[in-house]
Every structure is written in C-alpha cells, then in structure tokens.
Amino acid sequence: MKTLIYKGAKKQDSYLYVEQEDDFSRVPESLLAALGKIELVMTMELSLEKKLARADVGLVINALQQDGFYLQMSDETEKLALAGKKPDSNPIPRF
C-alpha cells in the first residue's frame, strides 16, 4: 500500500500518513489546523512484512483503510484527541 508522510510544523514529531498526495479530504479540519503547515517528507510502500520505526505497520494500514489517515505522535493522548478519537478504557468491574 502506497502512503505519503507529511510533517506538521506546529507539533514536533507529528507525522500524518495518507494514501494520495495532498488528499486530506478525510482528515478532520481540527487536526489539520493543529498541525499547521504540513510538508511532504516521504513516500513509501507499506506492507505487513515491513517494520516501521515508531508505529505498528498493521495499525497504520488499518487506519488508512478505515479513516483515510494515520497520525503518528509521541504523545498518545494528544494524538487521539487531535484525531477525534477517544482512548480505549477498561470497563468498570461489577461486584
């Protein structure tokens, strides 16, 4: 799967993965605003056989297929908030 990786100017160590060059139609406007000016830093072919340095390639591929983008950031909580997602929580045990 082809992916293009963009770096955000406002958020250090933030990278936005999309499938088509300059196609941010499925990326939330709030996320684009939070990242600021973005610039293309890399194009690569993703496959389950390849490893990524800071992300699980399976999760990246899944996010690209489902959401149309993948956001890589060092702060997981901020990443989920910017992407418009809620963190998974453990259910409260019942006694």
N, CA, C and O atoms as a CHARMM CRD file, in Angstrom:
* protein
*
  380
    1    1 MET  N      0.83600  -1.17200   0.00000 PROA 1      0.00000
    2    1 MET  CA     0.00000   0.00000   0.00000 PROA 1      0.00000
    3    1 MET  C      0.88900   1.24700   0.00000 PROA 1      0.00000
    4    1 MET  O      1.76800   1.40200   0.84800 PROA 1      0.00000
    5    2 LYS  N      0.64400   2.11400  -0.95500 PROA 2      0.00000
    6    2 LYS  CA     1.41000   3.35200  -1.03900 PROA 2      0.00000
    7    2 LYS  C      0.92400   4.32300   0.03100 PROA 2      0.00000
    8    2 LYS  O     -0.27900   4.46200   0.24700 PROA 2      0.00000
    9    3 THR  N      1.85400   4.98900   0.69600 PROA 3      0.00000
   10    3 THR  CA     1.49500   6.03000   1.66100 PROA 3      0.00000
   11    3 THR  C      2.44500   7.20500   1.52900 PROA 3      0.00000
   12    3 THR  O      3.62200   7.05000   1.20200 PROA 3      0.00000
   13    4 LEU  N      1.90600   8.37300   1.79100 PROA 4      0.00000
   14    4 LEU  CA     2.68600   9.60500   1.78000 PROA 4      0.00000
   15    4 LEU  C      2.70500  10.12700   3.20600 PROA 4      0.00000
   16    4 LEU  O      1.68200  10.11800   3.89100 PROA 4      0.00000
   17    5 ILE  N      3.85600  10.57800   3.64800 PROA 5      0.00000
   18    5 ILE  CA     4.01700  11.00500   5.03700 PROA 5      0.00000
   19    5 ILE  C      4.35900  12.48500   5.05300 PROA 5      0.00000
   20    5 ILE  O      5.30600  12.93700   4.40900 PROA 5      0.00000
   21    6 TYR  N      3.55600  13.22600   5.81100 PROA 6      0.00000
   22    6 TYR  CA     3.70900  14.66900   5.93800 PROA 6      0.00000
   23    6 TYR  C      4.10200  15.00800   7.37400 PROA 6      0.00000
   24    6 TYR  O      3.67100  14.34700   8.31900 PROA 6      0.00000
   25    7 LYS  N      4.92400  16.04500   7.52600 PROA 7      0.00000
   26    7 LYS  CA     5.34500  16.51800   8.84300 PROA 7      0.00000
   27    7 LYS  C      4.58700  17.79100   9.16200 PROA 7      0.00000
   28    7 LYS  O      4.44900  18.67800   8.31900 PROA 7      0.00000
   29    8 GLY  N      4.08800  17.87200  10.41800 PROA 8      0.00000
   30    8 GLY  CA     3.39100  19.07400  10.85900 PROA 8      0.00000
   31    8 GLY  C      4.36600  20.10400  11.41200 PROA 8      0.00000
   32    8 GLY  O      5.32100  19.74900  12.10300 PROA 8      0.00000
   33    9 ALA  N      4.12900  21.38200  11.11100 PROA 9      0.00000
   34    9 ALA  CA     5.02600  22.45100  11.55700 PROA 9      0.00000
   35    9 ALA  C      4.77600  22.84700  13.01300 PROA 9      0.00000
   36    9 ALA  O      5.71000  23.23000  13.71700 PROA 9      0.00000
   37   10 LYS  N      3.53200  22.75700  13.46700 PROA 10     0.00000
   38   10 LYS  CA     3.19900  23.20300  14.82300 PROA 10     0.00000
   39   10 LYS  C      3.46900  22.15500  15.89400 PROA 10     0.00000
   40   10 LYS  O      3.76100  22.50400  17.03700 PROA 10     0.00000
   41   11 LYS  N      3.37800  20.91400  15.55100 PROA 11     0.00000
   42   11 LYS  CA     3.53800  19.83100  16.52400 PROA 11     0.00000
   43   11 LYS  C      4.81800  19.07100  16.21500 PROA 11     0.00000
   44   11 LYS  O      4.93000  18.41500  15.17900 PROA 11     0.00000
   45   12 GLN  N      5.78000  19.16700  17.12400 PROA 12     0.00000
   46   12 GLN  CA     7.05000  18.47500  16.92000 PROA 12     0.00000
   47   12 GLN  C      6.82300  16.96600  16.93100 PROA 12     0.00000
   48   12 GLN  O      6.00300  16.46100  17.69700 PROA 12     0.00000
   49   13 ASP  N      7.54000  16.26500  16.09500 PROA 13     0.00000
   50   13 ASP  CA     7.42900  14.80600  15.96800 PROA 13     0.00000
   51   13 ASP  C      6.02500  14.34600  15.60700 PROA 13     0.00000
   52   13 ASP  O      5.58700  13.28400  16.05100 PROA 13     0.00000
   53   14 SER  N      5.31500  15.13600  14.80500 PROA 14     0.00000
   54   14 SER  CA     3.99400  14.72800  14.33900 PROA 14     0.00000
   55   14 SER  C      4.06800  14.43400  12.84400 PROA 14     0.00000
   56   14 SER  O      4.60300  15.21800  12.05900 PROA 14     0.00000
   57   15 TYR  N      3.51400  13.27900  12.47600 PROA 15     0.00000
   58   15 TYR  CA     3.54200  12.85000  11.07700 PROA 15     0.00000
   59   15 TYR  C      2.15800  12.35900  10.68300 PROA 15     0.00000
   60   15 TYR  O      1.53900  11.58100  11.40900 PROA 15     0.00000
   61   16 LEU  N      1.68200  12.80900   9.54900 PROA 16     0.00000
   62   16 LEU  CA     0.37900  12.44800   9.03700 PROA 16     0.00000
   63   16 LEU  C      0.56700  11.56500   7.80700 PROA 16     0.00000
   64   16 LEU  O      1.20100  11.97700   6.83600 PROA 16     0.00000
   65   17 TYR  N      0.02200  10.36100   7.84700 PROA 17     0.00000
   66   17 TYR  CA     0.10800   9.40700   6.74000 PROA 17     0.00000
   67   17 TYR  C     -1.21900   9.45400   5.97200 PROA 17     0.00000
   68   17 TYR  O     -2.29000   9.38700   6.57600 PROA 17     0.00000
   69   18 VAL  N     -1.14600   9.56900   4.65500 PROA 18     0.00000
   70   18 VAL  CA    -2.32000   9.49100   3.78400 PROA 18     0.00000
   71   18 VAL  C     -1.96500   8.63700   2.56400 PROA 18     0.00000
   72   18 VAL  O     -0.79400   8.35300   2.31100 PROA 18     0.00000
   73   19 GLU  N     -2.99100   8.23700   1.81600 PROA 19     0.00000
   74   19 GLU  CA    -2.75200   7.35800   0.66500 PROA 19     0.00000
   75   19 GLU  C     -2.52000   8.10400  -0.64300 PROA 19     0.00000
   76   19 GLU  O     -1.84700   7.58400  -1.53300 PROA 19     0.00000
   77   20 GLN  N     -3.05900   9.30000  -0.77500 PROA 20     0.00000
   78   20 GLN  CA    -2.94000  10.06300  -2.01900 PROA 20     0.00000
   79   20 GLN  C     -2.25900  11.39800  -1.73300 PROA 20     0.00000
   80   20 GLN  O     -2.53500  12.03600  -0.71800 PROA 20     0.00000
   81   21 GLU  N     -1.39000  11.80600  -2.61200 PROA 21     0.00000
   82   21 GLU  CA    -0.66500  13.06600  -2.41600 PROA 21     0.00000
   83   21 GLU  C     -1.63200  14.24400  -2.31100 PROA 21     0.00000
   84   21 GLU  O     -2.50700  14.43200  -3.15700 PROA 21     0.00000
   85   22 ASP  N     -1.44900  15.02400  -1.25700 PROA 22     0.00000
   86   22 ASP  CA    -2.23500  16.23300  -0.98500 PROA 22     0.00000
   87   22 ASP  C     -3.73500  15.97200  -0.87800 PROA 22     0.00000
   88   22 ASP  O     -4.52800  16.88900  -1.09000 PROA 22     0.00000
   89   23 ASP  N     -4.14200  14.75400  -0.55700 PROA 23     0.00000
   90   23 ASP  CA    -5.56400  14.43900  -0.36700 PROA 23     0.00000
   91   23 ASP  C     -5.82600  14.34400   1.14100 PROA 23     0.00000
   92   23 ASP  O     -5.56100  13.32400   1.77700 PROA 23     0.00000
   93   24 PHE  N     -6.35100  15.43500   1.68300 PROA 24     0.00000
   94   24 PHE  CA    -6.64700  15.49400   3.11300 PROA 24     0.00000
   95   24 PHE  C     -8.15400  15.54300   3.34900 PROA 24     0.00000
   96   24 PHE  O     -8.61100  16.01100   4.39100 PROA 24     0.00000
   97   25 SER  N     -8.92000  15.05800   2.37600 PROA 25     0.00000
   98   25 SER  CA   -10.37800  15.12900   2.43600 PROA 25     0.00000
   99   25 SER  C    -10.96900  14.34100   3.60400 PROA 25     0.00000
  100   25 SER  O    -12.05600  14.67900   4.07200 PROA 25     0.00000
  101   26 ARG  N    -10.29500  13.31500   4.08200 PROA 26     0.00000
  102   26 ARG  CA   -10.81100  12.51000   5.19600 PROA 26     0.00000
  103   26 ARG  C    -10.14400  12.85800   6.52300 PROA 26     0.00000
  104   26 ARG  O    -10.42800  12.22800   7.54300 PROA 26     0.00000
  105   27 VAL  N     -9.26500  13.85000   6.51700 PROA 27     0.00000
  106   27 VAL  CA    -8.57000  14.28700   7.72800 PROA 27     0.00000
  107   27 VAL  C     -9.40000  15.39100   8.37200 PROA 27     0.00000
  108   27 VAL  O     -9.75800  16.35600   7.69800 PROA 27     0.00000
  109   28 PRO  N     -9.71600  15.27100   9.67200 PROA 28     0.00000
  110   28 PRO  CA   -10.50700  16.31800  10.33100 PROA 28     0.00000
  111   28 PRO  C     -9.83500  17.69400  10.21700 PROA 28     0.00000
  112   28 PRO  O     -8.61800  17.82100  10.35700 PROA 28     0.00000
  113   29 GLU  N    -10.65600  18.71500   9.96000 PROA 29     0.00000
  114   29 GLU  CA   -10.14600  20.08300   9.83300 PROA 29     0.00000
  115   29 GLU  C     -9.40600  20.50900  11.09700 PROA 29     0.00000
  116   29 GLU  O     -8.39400  21.20600  11.02000 PROA 29     0.00000
  117   30 SER  N     -9.90600  20.09300  12.25800 PROA 30     0.00000
  118   30 SER  CA    -9.26500  20.47300  13.52100 PROA 30     0.00000
  119   30 SER  C     -7.85400  19.90000  13.61700 PROA 30     0.00000
  120   30 SER  O     -6.95900  20.53800  14.17200 PROA 30     0.00000
  121   31 LEU  N     -7.65600  18.70600  13.08100 PROA 31     0.00000
  122   31 LEU  CA    -6.33300  18.10000  13.07600 PROA 31     0.00000
  123   31 LEU  C     -5.39600  18.86500  12.14500 PROA 31     0.00000
  124   31 LEU  O     -4.25600  19.15200  12.51100 PROA 31     0.00000
  125   32 LEU  N     -5.86400  19.19000  10.96300 PROA 32     0.00000
  126   32 LEU  CA    -5.03900  19.95100  10.02600 PROA 32     0.00000
  127   32 LEU  C     -4.65000  21.30600  10.61600 PROA 32     0.00000
  128   32 LEU  O     -3.51400  21.75100  10.45400 PROA 32     0.00000
  129   33 ALA  N     -5.59200  21.96000  11.29900 PROA 33     0.00000
  130   33 ALA  CA    -5.30600  23.25600  11.92500 PROA 33     0.00000
  131   33 ALA  C     -4.27000  23.10100  13.03700 PROA 33     0.00000
  132   33 ALA  O     -3.38100  23.94000  13.18000 PROA 33     0.00000
  133   34 ALA  N     -4.38300  22.03200  13.82400 PROA 34     0.00000
  134   34 ALA  CA    -3.45300  21.80400  14.92900 PROA 34     0.00000
  135   34 ALA  C     -2.04400  21.50500  14.42700 PROA 34     0.00000
  136   34 ALA  O     -1.06300  21.88000  15.06900 PROA 34     0.00000
  137   35 LEU  N     -1.94100  20.83500  13.28800 PROA 35     0.00000
  138   35 LEU  CA    -0.62800  20.51100  12.73500 PROA 35     0.00000
  139   35 LEU  C      0.03700  21.71800  12.08700 PROA 35     0.00000
  140   35 LEU  O      1.26400  21.77800  11.99600 PROA 35     0.00000
  141   36 GLY  N     -0.76300  22.67900  11.63800 PROA 36     0.00000
  142   36 GLY  CA    -0.19900  23.84400  10.95100 PROA 36     0.00000
  143   36 GLY  C      0.20300  23.46700   9.53700 PROA 36     0.00000
  144   36 GLY  O     -0.32200  22.51400   8.96200 PROA 36     0.00000
  145   37 LYS  N      1.12200  24.20800   8.99500 PROA 37     0.00000
  146   37 LYS  CA     1.59300  23.91300   7.63600 PROA 37     0.00000
  147   37 LYS  C      2.24000  22.53200   7.63300 PROA 37     0.00000
  148   37 LYS  O      3.06900  22.21700   8.48700 PROA 37     0.00000
  149   38 ILE  N      1.85300  21.72400   6.67000 PROA 38     0.00000
  150   38 ILE  CA     2.43500  20.38800   6.57900 PROA 38     0.00000
  151   38 ILE  C      3.23900  20.28800   5.28600 PROA 38     0.00000
  152   38 ILE  O      2.90700  20.89300   4.26700 PROA 38     0.00000
  153   39 GLU  N      4.30400  19.50500   5.37200 PROA 39     0.00000
  154   39 GLU  CA     5.13100  19.31100   4.18400 PROA 39     0.00000
  155   39 GLU  C      5.41800  17.83200   3.99600 PROA 39     0.00000
  156   39 GLU  O      5.61900  17.09100   4.95800 PROA 39     0.00000
  157   40 LEU  N      5.43300  17.42300   2.74700 PROA 40     0.00000
  158   40 LEU  CA     5.71000  16.03600   2.39400 PROA 40     0.00000
  159   40 LEU  C      7.16300  15.71900   2.71800 PROA 40     0.00000
  160   40 LEU  O      8.07800  16.41800   2.28200 PROA 40     0.00000
  161   41 VAL  N      7.36200  14.64800   3.49500 PROA 41     0.00000
  162   41 VAL  CA     8.73100  14.26400   3.83800 PROA 41     0.00000
  163   41 VAL  C      9.12900  12.91600   3.24600 PROA 41     0.00000
  164   41 VAL  O     10.31700  12.63800   3.08200 PROA 41     0.00000
  165   42 MET  N      8.14200  12.07400   2.92200 PROA 42     0.00000
  166   42 MET  CA     8.49500  10.74700   2.43600 PROA 42     0.00000
  167   42 MET  C      7.30200  10.07000   1.77100 PROA 42     0.00000
  168   42 MET  O      6.15100  10.28500   2.15200 PROA 42     0.00000
  169   43 THR  N      7.60000   9.26000   0.78300 PROA 43     0.00000
  170   43 THR  CA     6.62400   8.36400   0.17300 PROA 43     0.00000
  171   43 THR  C      7.17100   6.96100   0.34000 PROA 43     0.00000
  172   43 THR  O      8.34900   6.71800   0.07900 PROA 43     0.00000
  173   44 MET  N      6.32800   6.03700   0.77300 PROA 44     0.00000
  174   44 MET  CA     6.79900   4.66300   0.93800 PROA 44     0.00000
  175   44 MET  C      5.68800   3.66500   0.67800 PROA 44     0.00000
  176   44 MET  O      4.50300   3.99500   0.70000 PROA 44     0.00000
  177   45 GLU  N      6.10600   2.44600   0.43200 PROA 45     0.00000
  178   45 GLU  CA     5.19600   1.33400   0.22100 PROA 45     0.00000
  179   45 GLU  C      5.09000   0.56400   1.53500 PROA 45     0.00000
  180   45 GLU  O      6.08800   0.05400   2.04300 PROA 45     0.00000
  181   46 LEU  N      3.87700   0.48300   2.08300 PROA 46     0.00000
  182   46 LEU  CA     3.66500  -0.24700   3.33100 PROA 46     0.00000
  183   46 LEU  C      3.24800  -1.67900   3.03400 PROA 46     0.00000
  184   46 LEU  O      2.50300  -1.94100   2.08900 PROA 46     0.00000
  185   47 SER  N      3.73600  -2.59200   3.84500 PROA 47     0.00000
  186   47 SER  CA     3.28800  -3.98300   3.78400 PROA 47     0.00000
  187   47 SER  C      3.49200  -4.58300   5.16500 PROA 47     0.00000
  188   47 SER  O      4.30000  -4.08900   5.95200 PROA 47     0.00000
  189   48 LEU  N      2.76900  -5.63500   5.45200 PROA 48     0.00000
  190   48 LEU  CA     2.87500  -6.27600   6.76500 PROA 48     0.00000
  191   48 LEU  C      4.24800  -6.89500   6.99100 PROA 48     0.00000
  192   48 LEU  O      4.62900  -7.16500   8.13000 PROA 48     0.00000
  193   49 GLU  N      4.98800  -7.11800   5.91900 PROA 49     0.00000
  194   49 GLU  CA     6.32200  -7.70100   6.04000 PROA 49     0.00000
  195   49 GLU  C      7.36300  -6.66100   6.46100 PROA 49     0.00000
  196   49 GLU  O      8.43400  -7.02000   6.95100 PROA 49     0.00000
  197   50 LYS  N      7.05400  -5.38500   6.27300 PROA 50     0.00000
  198   50 LYS  CA     7.98100  -4.31200   6.63600 PROA 50     0.00000
  199   50 LYS  C      7.68200  -3.82400   8.04300 PROA 50     0.00000
  200   50 LYS  O      6.54300  -3.88800   8.50700 PROA 50     0.00000
  201   51 LYS  N      8.71300  -3.33600   8.71400 PROA 51     0.00000
  202   51 LYS  CA     8.53200  -2.74100  10.03200 PROA 51     0.00000
  203   51 LYS  C      8.75200  -1.24800   9.92800 PROA 51     0.00000
  204   51 LYS  O      9.56000  -0.76800   9.13200 PROA 51     0.00000
  205   52 LEU  N      8.00900  -0.52300  10.75500 PROA 52     0.00000
  206   52 LEU  CA     8.20800   0.91500  10.87100 PROA 52     0.00000
  207   52 LEU  C      8.91400   1.18900  12.19100 PROA 52     0.00000
  208   52 LEU  O      8.74900   0.44000  13.15500 PROA 52     0.00000
  209   53 ALA  N      9.69200   2.24900  12.23700 PROA 53     0.00000
  210   53 ALA  CA    10.47800   2.54600  13.43300 PROA 53     0.00000
  211   53 ALA  C      9.61300   2.90500  14.63800 PROA 53     0.00000
  212   53 ALA  O      9.91600   2.48500  15.75500 PROA 53     0.00000
  213   54 ARG  N      8.53700   3.67900  14.43200 PROA 54     0.00000
  214   54 ARG  CA     7.78700   4.17000  15.57400 PROA 54     0.00000
  215   54 ARG  C      6.29400   3.87700  15.50200 PROA 54     0.00000
  216   54 ARG  O      5.51400   4.49900  16.22200 PROA 54     0.00000
  217   55 ALA  N      5.88900   2.96100  14.66500 PROA 55     0.00000
  218   55 ALA  CA     4.46900   2.63500  14.55000 PROA 55     0.00000
  219   55 ALA  C      4.31300   1.18300  14.12000 PROA 55     0.00000
  220   55 ALA  O      5.18800   0.61500  13.46600 PROA 55     0.00000
  221   56 ASP  N      3.19900   0.60300  14.49300 PROA 56     0.00000
  222   56 ASP  CA     2.86000  -0.75800  14.08800 PROA 56     0.00000
  223   56 ASP  C      2.27300  -0.67800  12.67700 PROA 56     0.00000
  224   56 ASP  O      1.23400  -0.04900  12.47500 PROA 56     0.00000
  225   57 VAL  N      2.92400  -1.30500  11.71300 PROA 57     0.00000
  226   57 VAL  CA     2.50800  -1.19900  10.31200 PROA 57     0.00000
  227   57 VAL  C      1.08200  -1.69700  10.11400 PROA 57     0.00000
  228   57 VAL  O      0.36200  -1.15800   9.27400 PROA 57     0.00000
  229   58 GLY  N      0.65700  -2.70200  10.85700 PROA 58     0.00000
  230   58 GLY  CA    -0.71400  -3.19700  10.75500 PROA 58     0.00000
  231   58 GLY  C     -1.72800  -2.14400  11.17700 PROA 58     0.00000
  232   58 GLY  O     -2.77000  -1.98600  10.54100 PROA 58     0.00000
  233   59 LEU  N     -1.42000  -1.42400  12.25300 PROA 59     0.00000
  234   59 LEU  CA    -2.31100  -0.34900  12.71500 PROA 59     0.00000
  235   59 LEU  C     -2.35500   0.79600  11.70900 PROA 59     0.00000
  236   59 LEU  O     -3.41000   1.38900  11.48400 PROA 59     0.00000
  237   60 VAL  N     -1.22100   1.10200  11.11200 PROA 60     0.00000
  238   60 VAL  CA    -1.16400   2.18100  10.12300 PROA 60     0.00000
  239   60 VAL  C     -2.02200   1.82000   8.91200 PROA 60     0.00000
  240   60 VAL  O     -2.82900   2.63100   8.45700 PROA 60     0.00000
  241   61 ILE  N     -1.85100   0.61600   8.39600 PROA 61     0.00000
  242   61 ILE  CA    -2.62400   0.17400   7.23200 PROA 61     0.00000
  243   61 ILE  C     -4.11700   0.17900   7.55400 PROA 61     0.00000
  244   61 ILE  O     -4.93000   0.64100   6.75400 PROA 61     0.00000
  245   62 ASN  N     -4.46800  -0.33600   8.72400 PROA 62     0.00000
  246   62 ASN  CA    -5.86900  -0.37600   9.13800 PROA 62     0.00000
  247   62 ASN  C     -6.45600   1.03200   9.23000 PROA 62     0.00000
  248   62 ASN  O     -7.56300   1.27400   8.74800 PROA 62     0.00000
  249   63 ALA  N     -5.72500   1.95800   9.84400 PROA 63     0.00000
  250   63 ALA  CA    -6.20300   3.33800   9.97200 PROA 63     0.00000
  251   63 ALA  C     -6.36300   4.00000   8.60700 PROA 63     0.00000
  252   63 ALA  O     -7.33400   4.72000   8.37500 PROA 63     0.00000
  253   64 LEU  N     -5.42000   3.76000   7.70800 PROA 64     0.00000
  254   64 LEU  CA    -5.52500   4.32800   6.36100 PROA 64     0.00000
  255   64 LEU  C     -6.77500   3.81600   5.64800 PROA 64     0.00000
  256   64 LEU  O     -7.46700   4.58200   4.97700 PROA 64     0.00000
  257   65 GLN  N     -7.06300   2.52200   5.79100 PROA 65     0.00000
  258   65 GLN  CA    -8.22000   1.94200   5.13000 PROA 65     0.00000
  259   65 GLN  C     -9.52500   2.41300   5.76600 PROA 65     0.00000
  260   65 GLN  O    -10.48300   2.71500   5.05500 PROA 65     0.00000
  261   66 GLN  N     -9.57400   2.47900   7.09400 PROA 66     0.00000
  262   66 GLN  CA   -10.80700   2.84700   7.78200 PROA 66     0.00000
  263   66 GLN  C    -11.03700   4.34900   7.83600 PROA 66     0.00000
  264   66 GLN  O    -12.13200   4.82400   7.53300 PROA 66     0.00000
  265   67 ASP  N    -10.00500   5.10000   8.22300 PROA 67     0.00000
  266   67 ASP  CA   -10.16000   6.52400   8.48500 PROA 67     0.00000
  267   67 ASP  C     -9.64700   7.42300   7.36800 PROA 67     0.00000
  268   67 ASP  O    -10.02400   8.59200   7.28200 PROA 67     0.00000
  269   68 GLY  N     -8.78700   6.87600   6.51200 PROA 68     0.00000
  270   68 GLY  CA    -8.22100   7.67600   5.44500 PROA 68     0.00000
  271   68 GLY  C     -6.94300   8.39800   5.83100 PROA 68     0.00000
  272   68 GLY  O     -6.36800   9.12100   5.01700 PROA 68     0.00000
  273   69 PHE  N     -6.48900   8.20700   7.07600 PROA 69     0.00000
  274   69 PHE  CA    -5.24700   8.82400   7.53200 PROA 69     0.00000
  275   69 PHE  C     -4.75800   8.09400   8.77900 PROA 69     0.00000
  276   69 PHE  O     -5.50400   7.36000   9.42700 PROA 69     0.00000
  277   70 TYR  N     -3.48200   8.31700   9.09500 PROA 70     0.00000
  278   70 TYR  CA    -2.89900   7.83500  10.34800 PROA 70     0.00000
  279   70 TYR  C     -2.04400   8.96300  10.89200 PROA 70     0.00000
  280   70 TYR  O     -1.26500   9.56900  10.15600 PROA 70     0.00000
  281   71 LEU  N     -2.18600   9.24700  12.17600 PROA 71     0.00000
  282   71 LEU  CA    -1.40600  10.28900  12.81900 PROA 71     0.00000
  283   71 LEU  C     -0.39000   9.64100  13.74200 PROA 71     0.00000
  284   71 LEU  O     -0.75400   8.86900  14.62900 PROA 71     0.00000
  285   72 GLN  N      0.87900   9.95200  13.53800 PROA 72     0.00000
  286   72 GLN  CA     1.95600   9.45300  14.39700 PROA 72     0.00000
  287   72 GLN  C      2.46500  10.61300  15.24400 PROA 72     0.00000
  288   72 GLN  O      2.92200  11.63000  14.72200 PROA 72     0.00000
  289   73 MET  N      2.37600  10.44000  16.56200 PROA 73     0.00000
  290   73 MET  CA     2.87900  11.44700  17.50600 PROA 73     0.00000
  291   73 MET  C      3.48500  10.72100  18.69100 PROA 73     0.00000
  292   73 MET  O      3.17400   9.55800  18.94900 PROA 73     0.00000
  293   74 SER  N      4.35300  11.41900  19.40700 PROA 74     0.00000
  294   74 SER  CA     4.97200  10.80200  20.57700 PROA 74     0.00000
  295   74 SER  C      4.00900  10.74900  21.75400 PROA 74     0.00000
  296   74 SER  O      4.11600   9.84200  22.58000 PROA 74     0.00000
  297   75 ASP  N      3.06900  11.69000  21.86200 PROA 75     0.00000
  298   75 ASP  CA     2.10600  11.72300  22.96300 PROA 75     0.00000
  299   75 ASP  C      0.80200  11.07900  22.51900 PROA 75     0.00000
  300   75 ASP  O      0.04100  11.67800  21.75900 PROA 75     0.00000
  301   76 GLU  N      0.53600   9.85800  22.98700 PROA 76     0.00000
  302   76 GLU  CA    -0.62900   9.08000  22.55100 PROA 76     0.00000
  303   76 GLU  C     -1.95100   9.77200  22.88900 PROA 76     0.00000
  304   76 GLU  O     -2.87200   9.75900  22.07200 PROA 76     0.00000
  305   77 THR  N     -2.06400  10.37600  24.07600 PROA 77     0.00000
  306   77 THR  CA    -3.30900  11.03000  24.47300 PROA 77     0.00000
  307   77 THR  C     -3.61600  12.20600  23.56000 PROA 77     0.00000
  308   77 THR  O     -4.75400  12.37100  23.12000 PROA 77     0.00000
  309   78 GLU  N     -2.61000  13.02400  23.27300 PROA 78     0.00000
  310   78 GLU  CA    -2.80400  14.16700  22.38800 PROA 78     0.00000
  311   78 GLU  C     -3.11900  13.68500  20.97500 PROA 78     0.00000
  312   78 GLU  O     -3.93900  14.28900  20.28300 PROA 78     0.00000
  313   79 LYS  N     -2.48300  12.61900  20.54900 PROA 79     0.00000
  314   79 LYS  CA    -2.72000  12.06600  19.21600 PROA 79     0.00000
  315   79 LYS  C     -4.18700  11.68200  19.05200 PROA 79     0.00000
  316   79 LYS  O     -4.81100  12.03200  18.05100 PROA 79     0.00000
  317   80 LEU  N     -4.73600  10.97200  20.01800 PROA 80     0.00000
  318   80 LEU  CA    -6.12900  10.55000  19.93400 PROA 80     0.00000
  319   80 LEU  C     -7.06800  11.75500  19.93400 PROA 80     0.00000
  320   80 LEU  O     -8.03300  11.78800  19.17100 PROA 80     0.00000
  321   81 ALA  N     -6.79700  12.73000  20.77400 PROA 81     0.00000
  322   81 ALA  CA    -7.63800  13.92200  20.83200 PROA 81     0.00000
  323   81 ALA  C     -7.61800  14.67100  19.50200 PROA 81     0.00000
  324   81 ALA  O     -8.67100  15.06900  19.00300 PROA 81     0.00000
  325   82 LEU  N     -6.44600  14.86400  18.92900 PROA 82     0.00000
  326   82 LEU  CA    -6.33800  15.58300  17.66300 PROA 82     0.00000
  327   82 LEU  C     -7.00200  14.83700  16.51900 PROA 82     0.00000
  328   82 LEU  O     -7.54700  15.45300  15.60300 PROA 82     0.00000
  329   83 ALA  N     -6.95800  13.51500  16.57100 PROA 83     0.00000
  330   83 ALA  CA    -7.55900  12.70100  15.51300 PROA 83     0.00000
  331   83 ALA  C     -9.06100  12.51500  15.70400 PROA 83     0.00000
  332   83 ALA  O     -9.72000  11.86400  14.89400 PROA 83     0.00000
  333   84 GLY  N     -9.60000  13.09300  16.78500 PROA 84     0.00000
  334   84 GLY  CA   -11.03200  12.98000  17.04000 PROA 84     0.00000
  335   84 GLY  C    -11.44300  11.62600  17.55800 PROA 84     0.00000
  336   84 GLY  O    -12.56900  11.18500  17.32700 PROA 84     0.00000
  337   85 LYS  N    -10.53900  10.95700  18.25900 PROA 85     0.00000
  338   85 LYS  CA   -10.82100   9.62200  18.78900 PROA 85     0.00000
  339   85 LYS  C    -10.71200   9.63400  20.30600 PROA 85     0.00000
  340   85 LYS  O    -10.05100  10.49800  20.88300 PROA 85     0.00000
  341   86 LYS  N    -11.35900   8.68200  20.94200 PROA 86     0.00000
  342   86 LYS  CA   -11.28200   8.54800  22.38600 PROA 86     0.00000
  343   86 LYS  C    -10.40700   7.35000  22.73100 PROA 86     0.00000
  344   86 LYS  O    -10.42900   6.34500  22.02200 PROA 86     0.00000
  345   87 PRO  N     -9.64100   7.44700  23.80900 PROA 87     0.00000
  346   87 PRO  CA    -8.81100   6.29500  24.19500 PROA 87     0.00000
  347   87 PRO  C     -9.68000   5.13800  24.64900 PROA 87     0.00000
  348   87 PRO  O    -10.75900   5.33600  25.20600 PROA 87     0.00000
  349   88 ASP  N     -9.20000   3.93400  24.40600 PROA 88     0.00000
  350   88 ASP  CA    -9.88000   2.74700  24.93200 PROA 88     0.00000
  351   88 ASP  C     -9.78700   2.78300  26.44200 PROA 88     0.00000
  352   88 ASP  O     -8.74300   3.12700  26.99700 PROA 88     0.00000
  353   89 SER  N    -10.86400   2.43300  27.10600 PROA 89     0.00000
  354   89 SER  CA   -10.81800   2.40300  28.55800 PROA 89     0.00000
  355   89 SER  C    -11.21600   1.02800  29.04800 PROA 89     0.00000
  356   89 SER  O    -11.93700   0.29100  28.37500 PROA 89     0.00000
  357   90 ASN  N    -10.74700   0.70700  30.19700 PROA 90     0.00000
  358   90 ASN  CA   -11.11000  -0.57000  30.80300 PROA 90     0.00000
  359   90 ASN  C    -12.49400  -0.43300  31.40800 PROA 90     0.00000
  360   90 ASN  O    -12.79100   0.58200  32.03800 PROA 90     0.00000
  361   91 PRO  N    -13.34700  -1.43500  31.23100 PROA 91     0.00000
  362   91 PRO  CA   -14.67800  -1.34700  31.83900 PROA 91     0.00000
  363   91 PRO  C    -14.59500  -1.38300  33.35100 PROA 91     0.00000
  364   91 PRO  O    -13.69100  -1.99700  33.91800 PROA 91     0.00000
  365   92 ILE  N    -15.53000  -0.73100  33.99400 PROA 92     0.00000
  366   92 ILE  CA   -15.57400  -0.73800  35.45700 PROA 92     0.00000
  367   92 ILE  C    -16.07000  -2.10700  35.89900 PROA 92     0.00000
  368   92 ILE  O    -17.12000  -2.56700  35.45000 PROA 92     0.00000
  369   93 PRO  N    -15.31000  -2.76000  36.78200 PROA 93     0.00000
  370   93 PRO  CA   -15.73000  -4.10100  37.20800 PROA 93     0.00000
  371   93 PRO  C    -17.00900  -4.03500  38.03400 PROA 93     0.00000
  372   93 PRO  O    -17.21500  -3.10600  38.81500 PROA 93     0.00000
  373   94 ARG  N    -17.84500  -5.01700  37.85100 PROA 94     0.00000
  374   94 ARG  CA   -19.08500  -5.11500  38.63700 PROA 94     0.00000
  375   94 ARG  C    -18.91500  -6.16800  39.70900 PROA 94     0.00000
  376   94 ARG  O    -18.35900  -7.23800  39.46000 PROA 94     0.00000
  377   95 PHE  N    -19.38700  -5.86600  40.88600 PROA 95     0.00000
  378   95 PHE  CA   -19.26500  -6.79900  42.01700 PROA 95     0.00000
  379   95 PHE  C    -20.58600  -7.41900  42.33900 PROA 95     0.00000
  380   95 PHE  O    -20.67900  -8.23000  43.26100 PROA 95     0.00000
